[in-house]
Amino acid sequence: MRRLRLGLGLLRATGIVALGLLLWNPVASRTLPGGDRPLVLLDASLSMIGRGSLWRTALDTARSIARGGTIWRFGDRVTAFDTAPPTDGASRLGPGLEAAAARGGPIVVVSDGGIIDRAALPADLLSRARIVVLPRPAFFDAFVAGIDGPRRVETTDTIRLKVSYGTAGMRDAGRGMRGRLVVSTAGRDLLSHVVSLPDSGVVSTELPTPASRIPHPGWTALAVRLDGVADAEPRDDAREFVVEVSPQPAAVLLAAPPTWESRFLAHTLGDVARLPLRVYVEAEPGRWRDAATLAPVADGAVRRAAQQARLVALVGDPAALAGFATPGALLVWPTIGGRDGDWYVEPPSASPLAGYLAGIAWDSLPPASAVSDLPPDTGAVPVLQARLARRGASRPIAVLSDQRGSRRATVAATGLWRWGFRGGASDVAYRTLIGAITDWLLGGGEGRGERFVPMTYEVPNGLPLLWRWVGKNDPQDIVMTLTGPAGARADTLRFDAAGRAELRLAPGSYRYAASGGAERGLVVVESYSDEWRPAAPVLAAQPGLGGARRESLALRERWWLFALAIAAFSAEWAWRRRQGLP
């Protein structure tokens, strides 16, 4: 009997202990060995064929480490291995490292150490990899870092280019401290300016270039190069900037008085309309100034500009802007005299712009700060409505009208500039609204009716040209003709669901024309790349973990513990039944 009680107690204790462990569920970890052959990530950015080329050494190193295994190239993207010289204009290790870690096994990185996403790399993934750094030799380099300026100008304008330039590396004692910035187009020098070079780092200067010196109107690529400096890397001595020159402004914005609303509208209108824009502000009653230079402008000149423009935007006090004759398309945006409050914009109803505005998350947008009364117009079509504090009846805040071919849009809400100021999805909504209104206004006259536009008119060597779909319909593939250094060629823009497309081209200037559409323009792939410039390695050599990794396993994931608990309680029950015990 004693043996029976001892056996039954042991079975019950075993079952209870097993259940207790399952309830506690402790986690154990163990180290798993890696495979024999590593996966090698080979840096294929342009820096590997820059000054003191490391590409041949990197190839030999990767092959010897891989021992016939897998090699991936990484740069701006991750690609399969080949021995062709690198073409990527950036060095991002993150995507390749994550893909290699998911594959499992040892990881080896072969690079010059100059990657741009070091801060974003997960520490655990980076510690797993063996890193082989092939440092670039030190050299002195003077370069043009960037150009910024107005995208669209008139022939009477002065193009004020903000040019950033600098030096890097150790300078020889005999090298001078001065250089010359030269602005040119199509091999013709337009301007030359002597500058002092910094000991290191980047500085900026402004180069005022008369647009009248550009030999022909339309789209033109301006090149700014740094001459008179003996450096070791000539491929980063020049950058390019694309501008459009027109005989007269195609769009005019009059702000009386200037406000944040007019400022954000001017910036966005110049981008989405892709037309030369001139902005005049009335900071004092009766005194107009050019918004770009703050130079005084005669009232008659402002009125002539408004009469000649295809699109006029009147922003501010309706009484101060009432006397301007505008035969073209007209956008009226009163910012004075509205009813204050938090006016929340509601999803649009059926209108000519409904297709453009369908994808906007209206509930996430900041409210308008005031709404003005709209003049009675039986032919006006409401586009947007808003409710005060989301209660009560809706009031129209944007309407469209078309009378005898003259198109007019009125926006009665103040404070929409906060959409653009907030950034992100709100900024996209603001740009979409302004772009839709502008497209509708110009659609009745001389609007371009473009379905897509370039997001970047010029890109550094090795990076793709980016395009954005702006048409009313869903994105579709577009066949276009590109005329560049090698002649004319046909290519296809394949837009994704978000309306984005990219195109990789060799360095040069390309004039594009879409088949069956009005899209025309100029884009440039520069010879310049950040990869040409000397940079200190941000990766350090390390042995890595040889592909070993730790695996965590919870106790509930061990099937035999469940089986042990069930077997113990079942055996106790069966034994008790056999002995006639309860």
C-alpha positions as CSV (number, residue, x, y, z in Angstrom):
1,M,0.0,0.0,0.0
2,R,2.9,2.3,0.8
3,R,4.3,1.7,-2.7
4,L,1.0,2.5,-4.2
5,R,0.7,5.8,-2.5
6,L,4.3,6.7,-3.4
7,G,3.7,5.9,-7.1
8,L,0.4,7.9,-7.3
9,G,2.0,10.8,-5.5
10,L,5.0,10.8,-7.9
11,L,2.7,10.8,-10.9
12,R,0.6,13.7,-9.6
13,A,3.7,15.7,-8.6
14,T,5.1,15.2,-12.1
15,G,1.9,16.4,-13.7
16,I,1.7,19.4,-11.4
17,V,5.3,20.4,-12.0
18,A,4.8,20.1,-15.7
19,L,1.7,22.3,-15.5
20,G,3.5,24.8,-13.3
21,L,6.4,25.1,-15.8
22,L,3.9,25.6,-18.7
23,L,2.2,28.4,-16.7
24,W,5.5,30.1,-15.9
25,N,6.8,29.6,-19.5
26,P,10.5,30.5,-19.0
27,V,12.5,31.3,-22.1
28,A,15.8,29.7,-23.0
29,S,18.3,30.7,-25.6
30,R,21.0,28.9,-27.5
31,T,23.7,29.7,-30.1
32,L,23.2,28.2,-33.5
33,P,26.3,27.8,-35.7
34,G,26.4,29.5,-39.1
35,G,27.0,27.8,-42.5
36,D,30.3,27.2,-44.1
37,R,30.1,29.7,-47.0
38,P,29.4,33.3,-46.2
39,L,27.2,35.7,-48.1
40,V,29.4,38.6,-49.2
41,L,27.9,42.1,-49.6
42,L,30.2,44.0,-52.0
43,D,30.0,47.8,-52.1
44,A,29.2,48.8,-55.7
45,S,28.9,52.6,-55.3
46,L,30.8,55.0,-57.4
47,S,33.3,55.7,-54.7
48,M,34.8,52.3,-55.4
49,I,36.0,53.6,-58.8
50,G,36.8,57.1,-57.6
51,R,40.2,58.5,-56.9
52,G,42.6,55.6,-56.1
53,S,40.2,53.0,-57.4
54,L,39.6,50.1,-55.1
55,W,37.2,48.1,-57.4
56,R,39.7,45.5,-58.6
57,T,41.0,44.9,-55.0
58,A,37.4,44.7,-53.7
59,L,36.5,42.1,-56.4
60,D,39.4,39.9,-55.5
61,T,38.7,40.2,-51.8
62,A,35.0,39.3,-52.2
63,R,35.8,36.3,-54.4
64,S,38.4,34.9,-52.0
65,I,36.1,35.3,-49.0
66,A,33.0,33.8,-50.8
67,R,34.9,30.7,-51.9
68,G,32.4,30.1,-54.7
69,G,29.5,31.2,-52.5
70,T,27.0,34.0,-53.0
71,I,28.0,37.7,-53.6
72,W,25.5,40.5,-53.7
73,R,26.3,44.1,-54.8
74,F,24.9,46.9,-52.7
75,G,24.8,50.7,-53.3
76,D,21.6,52.6,-54.0
77,R,20.0,49.2,-54.4
78,V,20.8,45.5,-53.9
79,T,21.6,43.6,-57.1
80,A,23.1,40.3,-58.1
81,F,26.8,39.9,-58.5
82,D,28.7,40.9,-61.7
83,T,32.1,42.3,-62.4
84,A,31.0,45.4,-64.2
85,P,32.2,48.7,-62.7
86,P,30.0,50.3,-60.1
87,T,27.2,52.7,-61.2
88,D,25.3,53.5,-58.0
89,G,25.4,57.0,-56.7
90,A,24.9,56.2,-53.1
91,S,26.0,53.5,-50.6
92,R,23.3,52.1,-48.4
93,L,24.1,49.0,-46.5
94,G,20.8,48.6,-44.6
95,P,18.7,46.8,-47.2
96,G,21.4,44.4,-48.2
97,L,22.3,43.6,-44.5
98,E,18.6,43.0,-43.6
99,A,18.1,40.7,-46.6
100,A,21.3,38.8,-45.9
101,A,20.4,38.3,-42.2
102,A,17.0,37.0,-43.2
103,R,18.7,34.4,-45.5
104,G,20.8,33.2,-42.6
105,G,24.5,32.1,-42.4
106,P,27.7,34.1,-42.1
107,I,27.7,37.7,-43.5
108,V,30.8,39.6,-44.8
109,V,30.8,43.2,-45.9
110,V,33.5,44.5,-48.3
111,S,33.4,48.3,-48.6
112,D,35.5,51.4,-48.4
113,G,33.6,52.3,-45.2
114,G,31.8,55.3,-46.7
115,I,28.1,54.4,-46.3
116,I,25.4,56.9,-45.7
117,D,23.0,54.9,-43.5
118,R,25.4,54.0,-40.7
119,A,23.2,55.6,-38.0
120,A,20.1,53.6,-39.1
121,L,21.8,50.1,-39.1
122,P,20.5,47.8,-36.3
123,A,23.3,47.1,-33.9
124,D,22.5,43.4,-33.6
125,L,22.6,42.9,-37.4
126,L,25.8,44.9,-37.8
127,S,27.6,43.0,-35.0
128,R,26.9,39.7,-36.8
129,A,28.7,40.7,-40.0
130,R,32.4,40.5,-40.6
131,I,33.4,43.8,-42.1
132,V,36.4,44.3,-44.4
133,V,37.3,47.9,-45.0
134,L,39.4,49.0,-47.9
135,P,40.1,52.7,-47.1
136,R,40.5,55.1,-50.0
137,P,43.8,57.0,-50.2
138,A,43.7,60.6,-49.0
139,F,43.5,63.4,-51.6
140,F,42.6,67.0,-51.9
141,D,39.3,67.9,-53.6
142,A,37.5,71.1,-54.4
143,F,33.9,70.7,-55.5
144,V,30.6,72.4,-56.2
145,A,28.2,70.9,-53.7
146,G,24.8,72.2,-54.9
147,I,22.8,74.9,-56.7
148,D,19.5,76.4,-55.7
149,G,17.5,79.1,-57.5
150,P,14.2,79.9,-59.3
151,R,12.9,77.2,-61.6
152,R,11.0,79.5,-63.9
153,V,12.0,83.0,-64.9
154,E,11.2,85.7,-67.5
155,T,13.7,87.0,-70.1
156,T,13.9,90.3,-68.1
157,D,14.7,88.6,-64.8
158,T,18.0,88.1,-63.1
159,I,18.5,84.5,-62.1
160,R,19.9,84.5,-58.6
161,L,21.7,81.2,-58.2
162,K,22.8,80.2,-54.7
163,V,25.8,78.0,-55.2
164,S,27.4,75.9,-52.5
165,Y,31.1,75.0,-52.9
166,G,33.9,73.7,-50.7
167,T,37.0,71.6,-50.2
168,A,37.9,68.4,-48.5
169,G,41.2,66.6,-47.8
170,M,44.7,67.9,-47.0
171,R,45.8,70.7,-49.3
172,D,49.4,71.0,-50.5
173,A,51.3,74.1,-49.5
174,G,51.6,75.3,-53.0
175,R,47.9,75.3,-53.8
176,G,46.1,78.6,-53.8
177,M,43.1,79.6,-51.8
178,R,41.0,81.1,-54.6
179,G,39.0,79.8,-57.5
180,R,36.5,80.9,-60.1
181,L,32.8,79.9,-60.4
182,V,31.7,80.0,-64.1
183,V,28.1,79.8,-65.1
184,S,27.6,78.5,-68.7
185,T,25.0,76.9,-70.9
186,A,25.5,74.9,-74.1
187,G,29.3,75.6,-73.9
188,R,28.8,79.3,-73.7
189,D,30.0,81.1,-70.6
190,L,27.5,83.6,-69.1
191,L,29.2,84.7,-65.9
192,S,32.4,84.4,-64.0
193,H,33.0,85.1,-60.3
194,V,36.2,84.8,-58.2
195,V,35.7,83.1,-54.9
196,S,37.8,82.3,-51.9
197,L,38.0,78.6,-51.0
198,P,37.5,77.5,-47.4
199,D,40.1,75.4,-45.6
200,S,37.5,72.7,-45.4
201,G,33.8,72.3,-45.4
202,V,31.2,74.1,-47.6
203,V,30.3,77.7,-48.0
204,S,27.7,79.5,-50.3
205,T,27.6,82.5,-52.6
206,E,25.0,84.1,-54.9
207,L,25.6,84.4,-58.6
208,P,23.2,86.9,-60.2
209,T,22.9,85.8,-63.9
210,P,20.7,87.9,-66.3
211,A,18.2,85.6,-68.0
212,S,18.6,87.7,-71.2
213,R,22.0,86.1,-71.7
214,I,20.5,82.7,-72.2
215,P,20.5,82.3,-76.0
216,H,17.0,80.7,-76.4
217,P,13.8,80.6,-74.4
218,G,12.3,77.4,-73.0
219,W,14.0,74.8,-70.8
220,T,17.8,75.2,-70.4
221,A,20.5,73.5,-68.3
222,L,22.8,76.0,-66.6
223,A,26.2,74.5,-65.5
224,V,28.2,76.0,-62.7
225,R,31.8,74.8,-62.6
226,L,34.7,75.6,-60.3
227,D,37.9,76.6,-62.3
228,G,41.4,77.5,-61.3
229,V,41.8,74.9,-58.6
230,A,44.2,72.0,-58.9
231,D,42.5,69.1,-57.2
232,A,42.7,65.4,-57.7
233,E,39.0,64.7,-58.6
234,P,37.6,66.7,-61.6
235,R,34.3,64.9,-61.8
236,D,32.7,66.9,-58.9
237,D,33.9,70.3,-60.1
238,A,30.6,71.2,-61.8
239,R,26.9,70.9,-61.2
240,E,23.8,71.7,-63.3
241,F,20.5,73.4,-62.8
242,V,17.5,73.3,-65.1
243,V,15.5,76.6,-65.6
244,E,12.6,77.6,-67.9
245,V,12.9,81.0,-69.5
246,S,9.7,82.6,-71.0
247,P,9.1,86.0,-72.6
248,Q,6.5,87.0,-70.1
249,P,5.0,85.6,-66.8
250,A,2.4,82.9,-67.4
251,A,1.1,83.3,-63.9
252,V,0.9,86.3,-61.6
253,L,0.0,86.4,-57.9
254,L,-1.1,89.6,-56.3
255,A,-1.1,89.7,-52.5
256,A,-2.6,92.7,-50.7
257,P,-1.6,92.5,-48.0
258,P,1.0,89.6,-48.0
259,T,0.2,86.9,-45.5
260,W,1.3,83.3,-44.8
261,E,-1.6,82.2,-47.1
262,S,-0.1,84.1,-50.0
263,R,3.4,82.9,-49.2
264,F,2.6,79.2,-49.2
265,L,0.3,79.6,-52.2
266,A,3.1,81.3,-54.2
267,H,5.6,78.6,-53.4
268,T,3.1,75.8,-54.2
269,L,1.7,77.4,-57.3
270,G,5.1,77.8,-58.8
271,D,5.7,74.1,-58.3
272,V,2.4,72.5,-59.3
273,A,1.6,74.9,-62.2
274,R,5.0,74.5,-63.8
275,L,4.6,78.0,-65.2
276,P,6.8,81.1,-64.8
277,L,5.3,82.9,-61.8
278,R,5.7,86.5,-60.8
279,V,4.5,87.6,-57.3
280,Y,3.7,91.2,-56.3
281,V,2.9,92.3,-52.8
282,E,1.2,95.5,-51.5
283,A,2.8,95.9,-48.1
284,E,1.6,99.5,-48.0
285,P,-1.6,100.9,-49.5
286,G,-1.0,101.8,-53.2
287,R,2.7,100.7,-53.2
288,W,3.5,97.4,-54.9
289,R,6.8,95.5,-54.6
290,D,8.3,92.5,-56.4
291,A,8.2,89.7,-53.8
292,A,11.5,88.2,-55.0
293,T,13.6,91.4,-54.7
294,L,11.3,93.8,-52.7
295,A,12.0,96.4,-55.5
296,P,9.2,98.9,-56.0
297,V,7.0,98.3,-59.0
298,A,4.7,100.8,-60.6
299,D,1.0,100.2,-60.4
300,G,0.7,100.3,-64.2
301,A,3.3,97.5,-64.5
302,V,1.4,95.3,-62.1
303,R,-1.8,95.8,-64.0
304,R,-0.1,95.1,-67.4
305,A,1.3,91.8,-65.9
306,A,-2.1,90.8,-64.7
307,Q,-3.7,91.5,-68.1
308,Q,-1.0,89.5,-70.0
309,A,-0.9,86.5,-67.7
310,R,-2.7,83.2,-68.4
311,L,-3.5,82.8,-64.7
312,V,-3.9,85.4,-62.0
313,A,-4.3,84.8,-58.3
314,L,-5.7,87.5,-56.1
315,V,-5.0,86.9,-52.4
316,G,-5.9,89.2,-49.6
317,D,-8.4,92.1,-49.2
318,P,-11.0,91.9,-52.0
319,A,-11.5,95.7,-51.9
320,A,-7.9,96.4,-52.6
321,L,-7.8,93.9,-55.5
322,A,-11.2,94.7,-57.0
323,G,-9.9,97.0,-59.8
324,F,-7.6,94.6,-61.6
325,A,-8.7,93.4,-65.0
326,T,-7.9,89.7,-65.6
327,P,-8.9,88.3,-69.0
328,G,-7.3,84.9,-68.2
329,A,-8.0,82.3,-65.6
330,L,-8.6,83.8,-62.1
331,L,-8.1,82.4,-58.6
332,V,-9.6,84.6,-55.9
333,W,-8.6,83.9,-52.3
334,P,-10.0,86.5,-49.7
335,T,-8.2,86.4,-46.4
336,I,-9.9,89.3,-44.7
337,G,-13.4,89.6,-43.2
338,G,-14.2,85.9,-42.6
339,R,-15.8,84.3,-39.6
340,D,-13.2,82.9,-37.2
341,G,-13.3,79.5,-35.7
342,D,-12.2,75.9,-36.3
343,W,-13.7,75.0,-39.7
344,Y,-13.2,71.4,-40.5
345,V,-13.1,70.5,-44.2
346,E,-15.3,67.7,-45.3
347,P,-14.9,65.1,-48.1
348,P,-15.7,66.7,-51.5
349,S,-19.0,66.0,-53.3
350,A,-19.3,65.5,-57.0
351,S,-17.4,68.1,-58.9
352,P,-14.8,68.5,-61.7
353,L,-12.1,68.0,-59.1
354,A,-13.5,65.0,-57.2
355,G,-11.2,62.6,-59.0
356,Y,-8.1,64.6,-58.0
357,L,-9.2,64.9,-54.3
358,A,-10.5,61.4,-53.8
359,G,-7.4,60.0,-52.0
360,I,-7.1,62.7,-49.3
361,A,-7.7,61.8,-45.6
362,W,-9.8,64.9,-44.8
363,D,-10.3,64.0,-41.1
364,S,-6.5,64.3,-40.4
365,L,-6.1,67.8,-41.8
366,P,-5.9,70.9,-39.6
367,P,-9.0,73.1,-39.6
368,A,-9.3,76.4,-41.5
369,S,-9.1,79.4,-39.2
370,A,-11.8,81.5,-40.9
371,V,-14.4,81.3,-43.7
372,S,-15.6,84.2,-45.8
373,D,-19.0,84.6,-47.4
374,L,-19.1,83.7,-51.1
375,P,-20.8,86.0,-53.6
376,P,-24.0,84.6,-55.0
377,D,-23.5,82.7,-58.2
378,T,-26.0,80.3,-59.5
379,G,-23.5,78.8,-62.0
380,A,-20.8,78.1,-59.4
381,V,-20.0,74.4,-58.6
382,P,-19.0,73.7,-54.9
383,V,-15.8,71.8,-54.6
384,L,-15.2,71.7,-50.8
385,Q,-17.3,72.4,-47.8
386,A,-16.6,72.9,-44.1
387,R,-18.4,72.9,-40.8
388,L,-17.7,75.0,-37.8
389,A,-16.4,72.7,-35.0
390,R,-17.9,69.8,-37.0
391,R,-21.4,70.9,-36.0
392,G,-24.2,72.7,-37.8
393,A,-24.7,73.2,-41.5
394,S,-21.9,73.0,-44.0
395,R,-20.7,76.1,-45.9
396,P,-18.9,76.0,-49.3
397,I,-15.3,77.1,-49.1
398,A,-14.2,76.5,-52.7
399,V,-16.3,76.9,-55.8
400,L,-15.6,76.8,-59.6
401,S,-17.4,78.8,-62.3
402,D,-17.0,78.9,-66.1
403,Q,-18.7,81.8,-67.9
404,R,-18.2,82.1,-71.6
405,G,-14.9,80.3,-71.5
406,S,-13.5,82.4,-68.6
407,R,-12.7,80.1,-65.7
408,R,-12.7,81.3,-62.1
409,A,-12.1,79.6,-58.8
410,T,-12.8,81.1,-55.4
411,V,-11.3,79.8,-52.1
412,A,-13.1,81.3,-49.1
413,A,-11.1,79.6,-46.3
414,T,-8.2,81.2,-44.4
415,G,-5.5,79.1,-42.7
416,L,-5.1,76.3,-45.3
417,W,-1.4,77.3,-45.4
418,R,-1.1,75.2,-42.2
419,W,-1.6,72.1,-44.3
420,G,1.6,72.9,-46.2
421,F,3.4,74.0,-43.0
422,R,2.6,70.8,-41.2
423,G,4.3,68.6,-43.9
424,G,3.7,64.9,-44.6
425,A,0.2,63.9,-45.7
426,S,-1.2,67.4,-45.0
427,D,1.4,69.0,-47.3
428,V,0.4,66.5,-50.0
429,A,-3.2,67.4,-49.5
430,Y,-2.4,71.1,-49.9
431,R,-0.4,70.6,-53.0
432,T,-3.1,68.3,-54.5
433,L,-5.8,70.9,-53.9
434,I,-3.8,73.7,-55.4
435,G,-2.7,71.5,-58.3
436,A,-6.2,70.4,-59.0
437,I,-7.6,74.0,-59.0
438,T,-4.7,75.2,-61.2
439,D,-5.1,72.3,-63.6
440,W,-8.8,73.1,-64.0
441,L,-8.3,76.8,-64.4
442,L,-5.7,76.3,-67.1
443,G,-7.6,73.4,-68.7
444,G,-10.0,75.8,-70.3
445,G,-7.3,77.9,-71.9
446,E,-3.6,77.2,-72.5
447,G,-3.0,74.8,-69.7
448,R,-0.4,72.1,-70.4
449,G,-2.7,69.3,-69.4
450,E,0.2,67.2,-68.2
451,R,-0.3,63.7,-66.8
452,F,3.1,63.4,-65.1
453,V,5.9,65.7,-64.1
454,P,9.5,65.1,-63.0
455,M,10.0,65.3,-59.2
456,T,13.7,66.0,-59.8
457,Y,14.9,67.9,-62.9
458,E,18.5,67.1,-62.2
459,V,20.0,64.2,-60.2
460,P,23.6,63.2,-59.4
461,N,25.3,60.5,-61.3
462,G,24.2,57.0,-60.4
463,L,20.7,58.0,-59.0
464,P,17.4,57.6,-60.8
465,L,15.2,60.4,-62.1
466,L,12.0,60.4,-60.2
467,W,8.6,61.2,-61.8
468,R,5.1,61.8,-60.2
469,W,1.7,61.1,-61.7
470,V,-0.5,64.3,-61.5
471,G,-3.2,63.3,-64.0
472,K,-6.9,62.9,-63.0
473,N,-7.1,59.2,-64.0
474,D,-5.3,56.3,-62.4
475,P,-1.5,56.0,-63.1
476,Q,-0.6,54.2,-66.3
477,D,2.6,53.3,-68.2
478,I,3.8,56.1,-70.4
479,V,6.0,55.7,-73.5
480,M,8.2,58.7,-74.2
481,T,11.1,59.7,-76.4
482,L,14.4,60.9,-74.8
483,T,16.9,62.8,-76.9
484,G,20.3,62.8,-75.2
485,P,24.0,62.6,-75.8
486,A,23.6,59.3,-77.7
487,G,20.7,60.5,-79.8
488,A,17.0,59.7,-79.5
489,R,15.7,56.6,-77.6
490,A,12.3,55.4,-76.5
491,D,11.7,54.4,-72.9
492,T,8.7,53.6,-70.6
493,L,7.8,55.1,-67.3
494,R,6.1,52.5,-65.2
495,F,4.2,54.2,-62.4
496,D,3.4,52.2,-59.2
497,A,0.1,52.4,-57.2
498,A,1.4,55.5,-55.4
499,G,1.9,57.3,-58.7
500,R,5.7,57.2,-58.6
501,A,8.1,56.1,-61.4
502,E,11.9,56.1,-61.8
503,L,14.2,56.1,-64.7
504,R,18.0,55.4,-64.6
505,L,20.0,57.1,-67.3
506,A,23.7,57.7,-68.1
507,P,25.0,61.2,-67.4
508,G,23.8,63.9,-69.8
509,S,21.0,66.3,-70.7
510,Y,17.8,64.7,-72.0
511,R,14.8,66.4,-73.7
512,Y,11.7,64.2,-73.2
513,A,8.4,64.1,-75.1
514,A,5.6,61.8,-74.2
515,S,3.8,59.8,-76.9
516,G,0.2,61.0,-77.3
517,G,0.5,63.7,-74.7
518,A,1.6,67.3,-74.1
519,E,4.4,66.5,-71.7
520,R,7.7,68.1,-72.8
521,G,10.7,69.2,-70.9
522,L,14.4,68.8,-69.9
523,V,16.0,66.6,-67.3
524,V,19.7,66.2,-66.5
525,V,21.8,63.4,-65.0
526,E,25.0,65.1,-63.7
527,S,28.5,63.8,-63.8
528,Y,28.7,64.9,-60.2
529,S,28.2,62.5,-57.3
530,D,28.7,62.8,-53.6
531,E,30.6,59.5,-54.0
532,W,33.5,61.3,-55.8
533,R,34.3,63.4,-52.8
534,P,36.7,62.2,-50.1
535,A,35.0,61.0,-46.9
536,A,36.2,59.4,-43.7
537,P,35.1,55.7,-43.3
538,V,32.2,55.3,-40.9
539,L,32.5,51.5,-40.8
540,A,35.3,49.9,-38.9
541,A,36.8,46.5,-39.6
542,Q,35.4,43.7,-37.3
543,P,35.5,39.9,-37.2
544,G,31.8,39.5,-36.7
545,L,30.1,36.4,-35.2
546,G,30.9,34.1,-38.1
547,G,27.2,33.6,-38.9
548,A,26.4,32.3,-35.4
549,R,23.1,33.5,-34.0
550,R,21.1,33.1,-30.8
551,E,17.8,31.4,-30.9
552,S,15.1,32.0,-28.2
553,L,12.7,29.2,-27.3
554,A,9.9,29.4,-24.8
555,L,9.0,26.3,-22.7
556,R,5.5,26.1,-24.2
557,E,7.1,25.6,-27.6
558,R,8.5,22.2,-26.4
559,W,5.8,19.6,-27.2
560,W,7.1,16.9,-24.9
561,L,6.3,18.9,-21.8
562,F,2.6,18.9,-22.7
563,A,2.9,15.1,-23.4
564,L,4.5,14.6,-20.0
565,A,1.7,16.4,-18.1
566,I,-1.0,14.5,-20.0
567,A,0.8,11.1,-19.5
568,A,1.3,11.7,-15.8
569,F,-2.3,12.6,-15.0
570,S,-3.6,9.9,-17.3
571,A,-1.4,7.2,-15.7
572,E,-2.5,8.3,-12.2
573,W,-6.2,8.2,-13.2
574,A,-5.9,4.7,-14.8
575,W,-3.9,3.4,-11.8
576,R,-6.6,4.7,-9.4
577,R,-9.4,3.1,-11.4
578,R,-7.6,-0.2,-11.5
579,Q,-7.1,-0.1,-7.7
580,G,-10.7,0.9,-7.1
581,L,-9.7,4.2,-5.6
582,P,-11.6,7.5,-6.1
